[in-house]
Amino acid sequence: MGKNDIYLYGMTLASTMNLLVGGYPEADTYSEIKESYVLPGGETGSCAVVLSSLGCTVKLDGNYQGPKTQKVLDEYLVRKFGIDMSGVYFDETFDGVQDMVLIGTNTRTCFGRFGAYFSNDIKRWNKPNRKDIESCEVVGLDPFFMDESEQVADYCHELGKKYVTIDCKYDTVIHKYSEVNILSNEFIKGNYPEKDIDELFKEYTANTEGLVIFTFGSREIMFGRRNQPIKRMKPYKVKVQSTLGAGDTFKAGAIYGVLKNMSDEKIVQFAAATAATVCSRFPLALYPPDLETINKLINN
């Protein structure tokens, strides 16, 4: 078993991506499709592409794959980017997780069957591999796989491995042990709609030794740690082609920053610049971000 820079545990799927001409249409109107692709997606699939493009070796784990997802993931993730998917289980009785996304100028609307996937009595995702976690440098963890996601956090804590996660509540084990937790505006609005943002941020930092980051799309990023003043940063401005994968890419940038032992400020800068780079091109799997473009955006 070889040593990898990154172990990623989470959702990887086959995504049908339709880039529209202009913004998302109103109901009962017409919109033209400019470009259409079937490519790897999901929080972990997109994150793996970015990290590989930045020169990291990646081992990917999480949900099962099936006849309708395996081919495209093998073509791009394994053959094109050299990502290790050897531990991912292939279930011939299950199509695999898929979604379809309509992408407007500054929006993206996802259509999937995730509710049915997670409400099913059958858990179609792997248990995390402790040896893979032990042999990596940094872990990227999606919190969506219930006890198994929490097991990743426990393994990391036992083994002294730093991990970056996203969108989990402040009273969870996953948040408590995280090195970085990135909370999206969508998650915050959906789970704490009445909460004052500054007070919510303090609740998050009070429940972890790690770095907490709140993102709000094109608005200011909030970040900081326990007993520190809240810091803020404006996202980088680019000409937007597509916002699809921006959050997944921000996570990838944070993982890269932890791997390279960056300061908190540098982690947020790098993650924001990585996300902005992805927003300026489409699609991610064909035009992933590169270090030269990211650093140029930061330096300018």
Backbone torsions as a table, in degrees:
resi	resn	phi	psi	omega
1	MET	NA	122.1	-178.3
2	GLY	-82.0	162.8	178.8
3	LYS	-91.0	131.7	178.4
4	ASN	-113.1	153.8	174.7
5	ASP	-65.8	-43.5	-170.2
6	ILE	-130.7	136.4	167.4
7	TYR	-111.4	121.0	-180.0
8	LEU	-110.5	129.3	178.4
9	TYR	-124.7	115.9	179.7
10	GLY	167.6	-153.6	-170.8
11	MET	-90.6	125.3	173.6
12	THR	-129.2	132.1	-175.4
13	LEU	-146.3	172.6	172.1
14	ALA	-97.7	125.3	-173.1
15	SER	-119.3	129.2	171.5
16	THR	-90.7	115.3	-172.6
17	MET	-110.6	121.2	178.9
18	ASN	-115.7	112.2	176.4
19	LEU	-88.8	121.0	-176.2
20	LEU	-87.5	158.3	170.5
21	VAL	-82.8	109.3	-178.2
22	GLY	85.6	-159.8	-175.3
23	GLY	-80.6	174.8	178.6
24	TYR	-68.3	134.9	-172.9
25	PRO	-77.1	155.9	170.6
26	GLU	-73.3	162.5	178.3
27	ALA	-60.8	143.7	176.5
28	ASP	65.4	26.2	172.9
29	THR	-122.1	-178.3	-176.2
30	TYR	-115.9	145.7	174.2
31	SER	-140.1	143.3	-178.7
32	GLU	-90.7	138.6	174.2
33	ILE	-89.5	123.6	-178.8
34	LYS	-85.2	-47.2	-179.1
35	GLU	-143.6	149.5	179.9
36	SER	-143.0	136.2	-177.8
37	TYR	-144.2	154.8	166.7
38	VAL	-115.9	113.1	-170.9
39	LEU	-143.9	167.7	176.1
40	PRO	-62.6	143.0	177.9
41	GLY	-146.5	-161.8	-176.4
42	GLY	89.3	155.5	-177.2
43	GLU	-55.8	-41.5	-177.7
44	THR	-84.4	-37.6	178.4
45	GLY	-60.5	-47.3	179.3
46	SER	-66.1	-41.2	178.5
47	CYS	-60.5	-40.2	179.9
48	ALA	-63.3	-41.0	178.8
49	VAL	-60.3	-46.4	-178.0
50	VAL	-63.5	-47.9	-177.9
51	LEU	-63.7	-39.4	176.8
52	SER	-63.0	-41.5	-179.8
53	SER	-66.3	-21.3	177.1
54	LEU	-90.6	5.0	174.1
55	GLY	95.8	11.1	-179.8
56	CYS	-89.8	149.1	169.6
57	THR	-90.6	132.8	-168.9
58	VAL	-128.5	131.6	169.5
59	LYS	-109.4	126.9	-173.5
60	LEU	-111.3	138.3	180.0
61	ASP	-145.3	164.9	178.0
62	GLY	143.1	-124.4	-172.0
63	ASN	-74.7	154.6	177.2
64	TYR	-66.0	154.7	172.8
65	GLN	-114.5	157.9	-177.1
66	GLY	-136.3	-173.1	-174.7
67	PRO	-59.1	-27.9	-177.3
68	LYS	-92.2	-1.7	179.3
69	THR	-122.4	-26.0	-170.9
70	GLN	-61.9	-42.3	-174.0
71	LYS	-62.6	-49.4	-177.2
72	VAL	-68.9	-35.2	178.2
73	LEU	-70.2	-38.5	177.2
74	ASP	-65.8	-40.6	-178.5
75	GLU	-63.3	-43.2	-174.4
76	TYR	-96.2	-54.5	-174.4
77	LEU	-67.0	-47.3	-175.0
78	VAL	-81.0	-55.2	-173.1
79	ARG	-77.1	-43.5	-176.3
80	LYS	-78.2	-43.0	-173.2
81	PHE	-107.6	-5.5	176.4
82	GLY	69.3	27.6	-179.8
83	ILE	-81.0	136.6	-178.1
84	ASP	-82.9	109.4	175.8
85	MET	-113.0	22.4	-173.6
86	SER	-64.4	-23.5	-179.4
87	GLY	-91.0	-3.9	-178.4
88	VAL	-78.8	131.9	-176.0
89	TYR	-83.8	134.9	175.4
90	PHE	-99.4	121.1	-178.3
91	ASP	-110.5	105.5	-175.7
92	GLU	-70.7	-12.8	179.0
93	THR	-91.0	2.4	-172.2
94	PHE	-133.3	128.3	-177.1
95	ASP	-59.1	-32.6	-169.4
96	GLY	104.8	160.4	-177.7
97	VAL	-82.5	130.8	-179.5
98	GLN	-135.6	155.6	170.0
99	ASP	-145.0	171.8	175.9
100	MET	-132.2	132.9	-174.6
101	VAL	-124.0	133.1	172.2
102	LEU	-105.8	123.2	-171.5
103	ILE	-114.5	114.3	174.1
104	GLY	-91.9	-170.7	-175.2
105	THR	-57.2	-50.5	-179.0
106	ASN	-127.0	20.6	-178.4
107	THR	-136.7	161.5	168.9
108	ARG	-146.1	132.7	-177.5
109	THR	-118.2	122.0	-174.0
110	CYS	-101.2	136.7	174.6
111	PHE	-120.8	123.6	-178.7
112	GLY	-152.0	-166.7	178.3
113	ARG	-129.4	41.8	-175.0
114	PHE	-70.8	-33.5	176.4
115	GLY	-59.2	-45.8	178.5
116	ALA	-67.3	-36.2	-179.0
117	TYR	-63.0	-45.1	-175.8
118	PHE	-84.6	-16.8	178.3
119	SER	-88.8	-8.1	179.1
120	ASN	-68.1	144.0	178.8
121	ASP	-67.1	-22.8	-179.4
122	ILE	-87.6	127.3	174.7
123	LYS	-87.9	105.6	-179.5
124	ARG	-97.3	60.5	172.4
125	TRP	-151.9	152.0	-176.5
126	ASN	-72.0	154.2	163.0
127	LYS	-74.9	142.8	-178.1
128	PRO	-64.7	150.5	-177.3
129	ASN	-98.1	109.3	-177.0
130	ARG	-60.8	-38.7	-178.9
131	LYS	-66.5	-37.9	177.1
132	ASP	-64.9	-38.7	177.4
133	ILE	-66.4	-42.2	-179.9
134	GLU	-62.3	-33.3	-173.9
135	SER	-92.7	2.2	178.9
136	CYS	-102.0	173.4	177.7
137	GLU	-93.4	-45.1	-176.7
138	VAL	-139.3	149.5	-179.8
139	VAL	-114.3	140.8	168.5
140	GLY	-110.2	125.5	-170.6
141	LEU	-127.1	120.3	168.0
142	ASP	-86.5	138.5	-173.7
143	PRO	-89.7	11.8	-166.0
144	PHE	-86.3	-10.6	-173.8
145	PHE	-100.6	37.5	166.9
146	MET	54.3	-128.7	-175.9
147	ASP	-59.4	-34.1	-177.2
148	GLU	-68.7	-37.4	175.5
149	SER	-65.8	-40.8	177.8
150	GLU	-65.1	-32.4	177.3
151	GLN	-63.9	-37.4	176.3
152	VAL	-59.7	-45.2	179.1
153	ALA	-61.0	-42.4	178.9
154	ASP	-63.4	-44.4	178.0
155	TYR	-60.2	-44.9	-179.8
156	CYS	-60.6	-41.9	179.3
157	HIS	-64.1	-44.0	179.2
158	GLU	-63.2	-39.9	-173.7
159	LEU	-91.5	-3.7	-179.4
160	GLY	71.3	31.7	-179.4
161	LYS	-99.4	133.1	177.1
162	LYS	-78.9	142.0	176.3
163	TYR	-138.6	151.0	176.7
164	VAL	-109.2	132.5	178.7
165	THR	-131.2	179.1	-177.7
166	ILE	-139.7	152.9	162.3
167	ASP	44.1	53.0	170.8
168	CYS	-125.5	152.0	-174.5
169	LYS	-70.1	157.6	-172.7
170	TYR	-71.6	-14.9	-178.8
171	ASP	-100.4	21.8	-178.7
172	THR	-102.2	157.4	175.3
173	VAL	-63.6	-38.6	-179.0
174	ILE	-59.8	-44.3	177.1
175	HIS	-66.1	-44.8	-174.9
176	LYS	-54.6	-45.3	-173.8
177	TYR	-91.0	-3.6	-172.4
178	SER	-69.9	148.1	169.9
179	GLU	-80.9	-37.9	175.4
180	VAL	-141.0	133.0	170.7
181	ASN	-123.0	123.4	-177.5
182	ILE	-107.7	119.4	-177.8
183	LEU	-108.5	123.8	-179.6
184	SER	-84.5	157.2	176.1
185	ASN	-58.3	-38.8	178.7
186	GLU	-59.7	-44.4	179.4
187	PHE	-67.0	-44.1	-178.0
188	ILE	-61.7	-47.4	-179.5
189	LYS	-64.4	-36.3	-177.6
190	GLY	-75.1	-27.9	-174.3
191	ASN	-109.9	-23.9	-179.9
192	TYR	-134.9	57.7	-172.0
193	PRO	-64.3	-28.1	-176.5
194	GLU	-99.5	-2.0	-171.9
195	LYS	-83.1	137.2	171.2
196	ASP	-64.6	132.1	-172.1
197	ILE	-63.0	-44.2	-179.5
198	ASP	-64.2	-39.9	178.3
199	GLU	-67.4	-39.4	177.4
200	LEU	-62.8	-41.2	179.2
201	PHE	-60.6	-41.4	178.2
202	LYS	-64.1	-36.8	175.9
203	GLU	-60.8	-42.4	180.0
204	TYR	-65.4	-48.7	-177.5
205	THR	-68.0	-28.0	179.6
206	ALA	-69.5	-18.8	-174.2
207	ASN	-106.9	17.0	178.0
208	THR	-159.3	155.1	171.1
209	GLU	-87.4	-7.0	-173.3
210	GLY	-86.1	-179.6	178.8
211	LEU	-84.0	131.9	177.1
212	VAL	-110.1	133.9	179.5
213	ILE	-129.8	127.3	171.7
214	PHE	-106.5	127.6	177.6
215	THR	-114.3	146.9	-176.2
216	PHE	-136.3	43.7	-179.7
217	GLY	65.8	-120.1	-178.0
218	SER	-85.6	-3.3	179.2
219	ARG	-89.4	172.9	-173.5
220	GLU	-56.4	138.8	173.5
221	ILE	-84.9	137.9	173.1
222	MET	-107.4	139.0	177.0
223	PHE	-154.5	157.8	178.8
224	GLY	163.0	-177.6	-179.5
225	ARG	-129.7	175.3	-179.1
226	ARG	-55.6	136.1	176.7
227	ASN	61.1	24.0	174.5
228	GLN	-118.9	151.2	174.6
229	PRO	-65.6	150.4	178.4
230	ILE	-68.2	132.5	176.6
231	LYS	-105.4	153.2	-176.6
232	ARG	-135.6	150.4	180.0
233	MET	-148.3	136.4	175.7
234	LYS	-79.9	135.0	175.9
235	PRO	-62.9	157.5	178.4
236	TYR	-73.5	143.1	-179.7
237	LYS	-94.9	128.4	176.8
238	VAL	-139.2	164.6	172.3
239	LYS	-78.1	114.6	-170.6
240	VAL	-80.9	125.9	169.8
241	GLN	-95.0	-42.1	-177.8
242	SER	-161.7	138.3	175.9
243	THR	-92.5	0.6	-178.9
244	LEU	-63.7	127.4	178.4
245	GLY	86.3	3.3	-177.9
246	ALA	-62.3	-45.1	179.8
247	GLY	-66.4	-40.8	178.6
248	ASP	-63.9	-35.9	-179.3
249	THR	-74.2	-36.0	174.5
250	PHE	-59.3	-43.8	177.4
251	LYS	-60.5	-44.0	179.1
252	ALA	-60.3	-41.5	178.2
253	GLY	-63.1	-38.2	177.6
254	ALA	-67.5	-39.9	177.0
255	ILE	-61.4	-44.7	178.7
256	TYR	-61.0	-41.4	179.3
257	GLY	-63.3	-40.2	176.6
258	VAL	-66.0	-42.2	178.3
259	LEU	-57.9	-38.3	-176.6
260	LYS	-92.8	10.4	176.3
261	ASN	57.3	40.6	177.7
262	MET	-73.8	157.0	172.2
263	SER	-69.7	167.3	179.4
264	ASP	-57.2	-45.7	-179.4
265	GLU	-61.8	-41.9	-179.2
266	LYS	-68.7	-36.0	177.2
267	ILE	-61.0	-47.7	-179.0
268	VAL	-65.4	-42.6	177.0
269	GLN	-58.2	-48.7	-176.0
270	PHE	-66.5	-42.9	179.8
271	ALA	-63.2	-43.4	179.8
272	ALA	-64.9	-40.4	179.6
273	ALA	-69.9	-35.1	177.1
274	THR	-65.0	-44.8	178.4
275	ALA	-63.7	-41.6	179.7
276	ALA	-64.3	-38.9	178.3
277	THR	-60.9	-42.4	178.7
278	VAL	-65.3	-37.4	179.0
279	CYS	-65.0	-22.2	-176.8
280	SER	-87.4	0.3	-178.1
281	ARG	-144.8	161.9	-178.6
282	PHE	-157.1	139.4	-6.5
283	PRO	-89.6	162.8	-175.3
284	LEU	-57.0	-47.1	-174.1
285	ALA	-67.3	-20.4	177.5
286	LEU	-97.1	-26.0	-178.1
287	TYR	-133.9	67.0	-177.8
288	PRO	-71.2	160.4	-179.7
289	PRO	-69.3	154.5	177.8
290	ASP	-128.3	156.9	-175.3
291	LEU	-61.7	-37.3	-178.7
292	GLU	-61.3	-46.7	-179.1
293	THR	-67.1	-41.7	-179.8
294	ILE	-62.3	-48.8	-178.4
295	ASN	-67.1	-34.4	176.9
296	LYS	-64.0	-41.2	178.4
297	LEU	-64.0	-43.0	178.3
298	ILE	-62.7	-46.1	-175.3
299	ASN	-71.4	-25.1	179.5
300	ASN	-86.0	NA	NA
